[in-house]
């Protein structure tokens, strides 16, 4: 379940999302692997959900590891708003 203000990170492949989950959980970041919401396009069908409190840490760790998400969305006012698009 996605709650108001939650962030959703989507990746281009199942391999990348699973690797990101492993990195983040290994660092003790409370993330959750979820089915990608229908409103969000995701090549692999899965996404990572995390809170605004963890957003900076999640993004920093993934960029450090050379594994930036394809896109990051935030759930605001009942809809997903695109926040960041990585190359």
C-alpha positions as a Python dict, from the first residue, in 0.01 Angstrom:
ca = {
    (1, 'X'): (0, 0, 0),
    (2, 'X'): (128, 343, -92),
    (3, 'X'): (60, 616, 163),
    (4, 'X'): (42, 992, 115),
    (5, 'X'): (391, 1141, 64),
    (6, 'X'): (559, 802, 2),
    (7, 'X'): (823, 781, -268),
    (8, 'X'): (825, 512, -539),
    (9, 'X'): (1145, 430, -727),
    (10, 'X'): (1113, 243, -1056),
    (11, 'X'): (1390, 70, -1249),
    (12, 'X'): (1438, -57, -1604),
    (13, 'X'): (1476, -423, -1508),
    (14, 'X'): (1391, -677, -1241),
    (15, 'X'): (1763, -735, -1190),
    (16, 'X'): (1821, -367, -1104),
    (17, 'X'): (1527, -338, -865),
    (18, 'X'): (1631, -656, -682),
    (19, 'X'): (1991, -534, -656),
    (20, 'X'): (1870, -197, -525),
    (21, 'X'): (1654, -374, -265),
    (22, 'X'): (1955, -576, -148),
    (23, 'X'): (2178, -267, -121),
    (24, 'X'): (1920, -64, 70),
    (25, 'X'): (1814, -340, 308),
    (26, 'X'): (2183, -419, 369),
    (27, 'X'): (2230, -56, 472),
    (28, 'X'): (1933, -80, 709),
    (29, 'X'): (1704, 146, 508),
    (30, 'X'): (1335, 55, 562),
    (31, 'X'): (1214, 7, 204),
    (32, 'X'): (949, -223, 65),
    (33, 'X'): (945, -404, -270),
    (34, 'X'): (597, -358, -419),
    (35, 'X'): (418, -418, -749),
    (36, 'X'): (455, -102, -956),
    (37, 'X'): (132, 98, -935),
    (38, 'X'): (-71, 98, -1259),
    (39, 'X'): (-41, 474, -1289),
    (40, 'X'): (337, 440, -1316),
    (41, 'X'): (511, 287, -1613),
    (42, 'X'): (765, 27, -1504),
    (43, 'X'): (953, -207, -1734),
    (44, 'X'): (990, -475, -1470),
    (45, 'X'): (657, -449, -1285),
    (46, 'X'): (817, -392, -944),
    (47, 'X'): (914, -79, -754),
    (48, 'X'): (1062, 27, -421),
    (49, 'X'): (852, 224, -173),
    (50, 'X'): (1004, 441, 99),
    (51, 'X'): (914, 738, 316),
    (52, 'X'): (1019, 1102, 274),
    (53, 'X'): (1237, 1062, 584),
    (54, 'X'): (1451, 809, 395),
    (55, 'X'): (1442, 972, 49),
    (56, 'X'): (1781, 1142, 57),
    (57, 'X'): (1955, 835, 199),
    (58, 'X'): (1796, 604, -59),
    (59, 'X'): (1895, 826, -350),
    (60, 'X'): (2249, 882, -218),
    (61, 'X'): (2312, 510, -164),
    (62, 'X'): (2180, 411, -505),
    (63, 'X'): (2379, 679, -687),
    (64, 'X'): (2691, 580, -489),
    (65, 'X'): (2645, 221, -605),
    (66, 'X'): (2591, 325, -967),
    (67, 'X'): (2231, 205, -954),
    (68, 'X'): (2008, 512, -989),
    (69, 'X'): (1636, 448, -1047),
    (70, 'X'): (1489, 523, -1388),
    (71, 'X'): (1239, 753, -1217),
    (72, 'X'): (1123, 849, -870),
    (73, 'X'): (763, 946, -797),
    (74, 'X'): (593, 1083, -490),
    (75, 'X'): (231, 1006, -398),
    (76, 'X'): (68, 1342, -332),
    (77, 'X'): (-301, 1424, -322),
    (78, 'X'): (-402, 1079, -441),
    (79, 'X'): (-179, 1077, -750),
    (80, 'X'): (182, 1006, -843),
    (81, 'X'): (399, 1306, -924),
    (82, 'X'): (726, 1252, -1107),
    (83, 'X'): (1011, 1392, -900),
    (84, 'X'): (1337, 1285, -1058),
    (85, 'X'): (1433, 1122, -1384),
    (86, 'X'): (1781, 974, -1397),
    (87, 'X'): (1980, 920, -1716),
}
